[in-house]
Amino acid sequence: MKQLIFLLILLSINFIFGEILIPMDLSQTDHLKSYGIAFQALKEQINVRWLLNYRGGSFLIPDTYGIENLCNIKGVSFEKINSATVAQILSEIEQANMDVVVLEKEPSIAVYTPTNKQPWDDAVTMVLTYAEIDYDTLWDEEVISGKLDDYDWIHLHHEDFTGQYGKFYASFRNASWYKDDVASNEALAQKLGFGKVWKLKHAVAEKIKKYVANGGFLFAMCAATDTFDIALASGNTDICDAVFDGDGIDPDFQKKLDFTKTFAFENFSLKTNPYEYEFSTIDASNYAKLRGAEADYFALFDFSAKYDRVPTMLTQCHTNVVNGFLGQTTSFHKKYVKKSVIILGESPGMEEVKYLHGNYGKGTFTFYGGHDPADYQHKIGDPETVLELHKNSAGYRLILNNVLFPAAKKKKLKT
């Protein structure tokens, strides 16, 4: 009899408190850790419902003591709601520009990053660590050997795929870290059978392109965005000055660019002067610098949640206006963006794209301009950003949207 009463009590509690709602609007105490909660639920084989456009893109998770306890430990705001409230929310979603996407399995995540990276190097690794989302690291040797196939999603560290060492030659060629970077890259290129570093980097770009074509999800920020496309467009053409590879540039390099091979950009011109801190005409950093921190921002586009689910997932945020931030590649001149690419965020009235997305083969790519969403001008040598001070960063949320969307139930996705 006591067991029957206990069972009835449990059933009653389950009816009253059926789900945990993690709101992602301005009421959330830690937006970034919230993604980690969703990721942990997926690891425990608990499906997560992502409520697109509902309270900033909230998460709905079956009520378990483990998830509730984790929210409390991580300082994430949540609401315990009963089945009647869940039904009311779903009804509201059905009648508005909102939708529900089921997240089923945590994606396997890789970060393409060098072994000698510095603390200031990459916003993605910092936010993955802060949100406590698992990831592996790999570098050129692993990419060339085919290790990419083990992962659903890859982020490109702020790498220079042109073989020009980030074009830091003018300012840092005598710095020990720069010399070490050149030496380690040259040694690895020789080890892998490439006579030049740029040839290795171009080969890595081709491997990543194949990975996307076969269904992989690619995310890149800062210089990894435009230099990736430059590497694809230039192919076997030498675009490196002698200070980088010991010999001259192909005099016909501009004519030999093949824009049919690129993901996002076309009709751009290269800047090969080693003393110019710029790769091509794609980047709009100079215009952002002229505006300054107070006037630099970008706006997220509003998509149809029921028909454009992927762009909607990638733009989930508690605000549609996001503070800008600089990088070696800060944003992209709109005239060089291919018409097939979806613009997710741009600087209003400036013809500058900050955030874009597209399909290639069976996979997708997302490019996000700038270096650190929480630091307007993060310079070499600056200390690492402390994300505990930026746990509600809208700019960082966009990164984590990209981490989660490969977990979505595939038959639900439309682009």
N, C-alpha and C positions, 0 to 999 in steps of 0.2 A: 504493500500500500504506500509506504514511504517513497519507494522508487517511482511509482506512478505519479505521485504528487510532484516529485523533483523533476520528472520529465515534462509535466504540464507547465511547471514554472519556466523551464528552459525554452519550451515552445512559445510561451507567452512573451518572454524577453526577446526572442528572435523576431516576433511580430512587431513588438514595440520599437526595437532598435535593429533594423534590418541591414543598414548600409552605413558606411562612413563617407561623408562628403568632405573632400579637401577643397575648400574654395580657393580660387586663384585670382580673385579681385583684390581690391585695396585692403580687405580685411585680413588677408594672409600675412602671418608674421614672418615667414621665411619661404619665399617662392622657390628658391633654388633647391633647398632641402626637400621640398614637396615632390620634385621629380625623382629624387632618390627613393622616397617612400613608394612611389608608383613602380619604380624599377625593382625594388626589393619584393614587392607583391608579385610581380611577374616571375621573379626568381623562385618564389615559393609556389608557383603554378596557380596563382590566384589571378583571374582575369580582372582587368581594370577597364572601366568605361570612362572614356575621355569625352567630356561634355563640351563640344566645340561651341564657342561663343556664349556659353552659359557661365556667368560670373567669372569672366576672364579665362575660360578654358579649364574648368574644374575637373577633379577626378572623383569618380564614384567607385568605392571598393567595398566588397562584402565585409561586414563587421566581424572582425576577429580580435581576440585579445592582443595578439602579436602586432597587428598593424596599429591598433589604438595605442599600445605601449610604445611603439616605435615613434609615433607622432609626438607623444609626450616627451620622450627622450631627446628628439631632434628639434623640439621647439616649433613644430609645424601645427598651425591651426586646423582644427577639424570639427565637424558637426556630426553627431550620431542622429540619424533620421530613420523613421519607420517606413514601412512599405507604402502607406498612404501618401506620405510626403514624396517618396520616390516616384510614385505614379503621377503625382501633381507636377513634379519637375519634368518628367518625360513628356507629359501632355503639353507643357509650356514650350518645350524644345520642338515638338512636332509642329507647332503652329507658328514658329518664328524662324528667322535665319540662324538656326542652330542645328546641331546634329549630334548623334552619339556614335563614336567609333570605339570598337572593342579592341583593346590591346591584349594579345594572347600570350606572347612569349618574349622574354627579354632578348634584345639583339646582341649578338657578339660584336664587340667594339674594339677597333684598333686605332691607335694614333701613330701616324708616320712621323717619327721624331728622331733626331740624332742622339747618340749616346752622350755627347758633350754639350747638351742643351744647358742653357742658363736659366735662372729662376724667372727672368722677365720674358722668357721666350714665347709662351703660349697660353692664351686665355682658356682654351678648351681643356687642356690637362688640369688647369687650376680648378675649373668649375666641376669637372668630373670628380676630382678628388674631394672638393668641398661637398658636393651632393652625395658622395659615397656611391658612385656608379662605377662598376668594374670595367676595366679596359686593359688591353695589352699594348705594348709598344713594338714597333718594327721599323726597320730602316732599309736602305737600298738592297742589301744582301738578301733580306727576307723577301722583299718585293720581287726581285729578279728570280728568286728560286720558286716563286709561286705560292708563298704563304698567305697572300691576300685571300685566296679561295676559302680560308678557314673563318672568314669574318663576314658579317652582314653589312657593316658600316665602317667607314674609315674617314678619319680627319687628317688633313694635310697640315702638319706643322708649318709655320710661316717660312716655308722653304723657297729657295730660288731654283727653279727647274731649268734655268738658262745656263747654269754653270758659271755665273759671274759673282758668286759668293755674296749675294745680296747687294752688290754694287756698293760695298762699304770701302772700296779701295781708296778713294780720295781721303776719307777721314780716319780710317783705322788700319791702313796697311802695315803700320809699324807696331800695332797692338799685339800682344802675345796671343790673345784669344783668336785674333784673325789669322795669324800665322799658323796656329794649331789647327784651325778649321781647314785652311788650304792644304796643309800636310796630310791630315786625316782623310780628306776627300780624294786627294791624289793617290794615296796609298790604296784606298778602297777601290777606286777606278781601275788601277793596275791589277789588283787582286782578282777582280771580276772580269778582266779581259778587255777593258775599254782603255784606249790610248789617251783619252781626254775625259775630264770630269763632265764636260757638257754632253758628251756622248752617253755617259752613264745616266745622267739626269734625263736626257731625252728618252732613253730606253725605259727608265722607270715610269715616265709619264705615259708611254705607250702601254706598259703593263697595267697601269691604273685605268687607262681608257678601256682596255679589254675587260678588266674586272667590272667596270660599270656596265659595259655592253652585255655582260653575262648576268646582270641582275643586282650588282652591288650598289650601295648607297654611298655617295661621296659628298663630303663637306669640306670646304676650304675657306680660310680667312686670309686677309692681308695679301702679301706678295705671292702666296701660293696660288691665288686665283688667276691673276693675269700671266704670271710666268709659266703656269701650267699650259695655258692656251698658246703662249708664245712657243713653248717647246714643241707642242703638237703641230703648230703651223710651220715651224722652221725645219723640223725633221732632221735630215742629215746635213743641213746647211750650217756652216760655221758662222755664228753671229757674235763670237767672243773676241774682244781685243787681245792683243799679244800679252798684255800684263796679266791676263787670266789663263791663257793656254799656251803661250809661247810662240804663237804664229798669228798671222793677220786674219782679218775678217773677209769672208767671201764678198767681193765687190758687188755682186748681184743679189745680195741677201734679201733685199726688199721685194724684188720681183719673184723670188723663189718661195715666198710665203704662200702656203696653201690653206685658205680659210675654210675650206670644206672639211678639214680635219679637226677643227676646234669645237669646243663645247658651246661657249657662250659669246665669243667676240669675233668680229670680222672687220676687214678694211682698215685696220690700225697700222701705224708706222712704228718701227723700232727706234730706240734711242741707244746707240752703241758706245757713246762716249763714256769711258770708264770713270771720268771725273763728274759725271752727271748722275745724281741719285734718283734715277728714273729708268724704267725698262722700256716704256712705250707711250703712245698717246692715249692709251686706255684710261690711265689713272687721272683722277680729278683732285688729287691732294692739294694742289696749290690753291684751288678755289675754296676749299674748306678752310684752309689756313687763313685766307683773307677774311672770311666771315668771323672767325674766332670762336672760342668755346661757347660764349653766351648766345650766339646766333646760329650755331651749327646744330641742326637736328634733322631727322628724317621721319617720314610718315609711312605707316603700314597700310597696305591696301585692304579693303574690306571685300572678302570673297563670299560666294554663295556656299554656305556650309554643306548643303545637301548635294551639290553638284561638283564643287571644286574642293574636295575634302583635303587633298594633300596641301595645296596652298593655304587653306584655312588652318590646318594643323600647324604649319610652319610659322604662322603669324599670330598664334594665340598669345595674348598679353593682357595686362591690366591697364594698358594705355595704348593708343594708336599713334602717339607721337613720342619718339625715342631720342634721347640725347645723342648727338654725333660723337665720333671719336676718331682720331687720326691713326694712320699706319703708313708703312711704306707705300702700300696701296690702300687708299682711304675709301674711294668710291670709284664708280665707272662712268665715263662719259656715255650718255644714252645712245648717241649716234653710232657707237661701235658695238652695241648689244644686238645680237641676232633677233630677228622678229619672232622666231620660234620660242624664245625664252620668256618665262613668266616673271614679271617684275613684282617683287613682294614688298619692297620699300624703296622710296626715293626722296630726295630733297625737293620739297615743293617749289616749282618755278625755276629750278636750277638745271634741269636736264641732266641730273646726276642720279645714278642708280646706286643704292647702298647694299641691296639685298636681292638676290635673284635665284631662280630655280628652273631646272629644265630636265627633260628626259633624254636619255641616250641608250639605244637598244632596249634591253629589259630593265635597265637601272635608272637612277636619277643622280643629278648633281645639284648642289646648292653652294653658291658663292656669297660671302659676306665680307664687305670691305671694312678695313680698320684693324687695329691691333688688340686693344683692351677696352671693352665696353664701359669699364668703371674708371678709366684713367684717360682723360682727353688726349694727352700727348705723353705716352709712356716711352721714355728714352732708354737707350742702351746704358746699363749700369744702375738704373733705378731699382729700388727694392720691389719685391714681389707684391702684387696687390693682395690685400687682406679681405677676403670675400665675406668674412663675418661682418664687415662694415658696409657691405653692398648686397645683402641677402635678398633684397627686393628689386634688384637691377633688372629693368626691362630689357636692356641690351643683352645681358647674359641669358635671359629666358629664351631668346631666339635660338641660341646655341642648343639649349636643352630640348627645345621642340624638335630639333633635327635628330637628336639622340633617340627620342621616343618613337618617332613616326614609323620607323621600320618594323615596330612591334605590332602595328595595326593589322587587323584581319584583312587579308589581301583582297578578298572578293568585295570588300566594302569600298575600296579605293577607286576614285575616278580623278583624272587630271585633265 
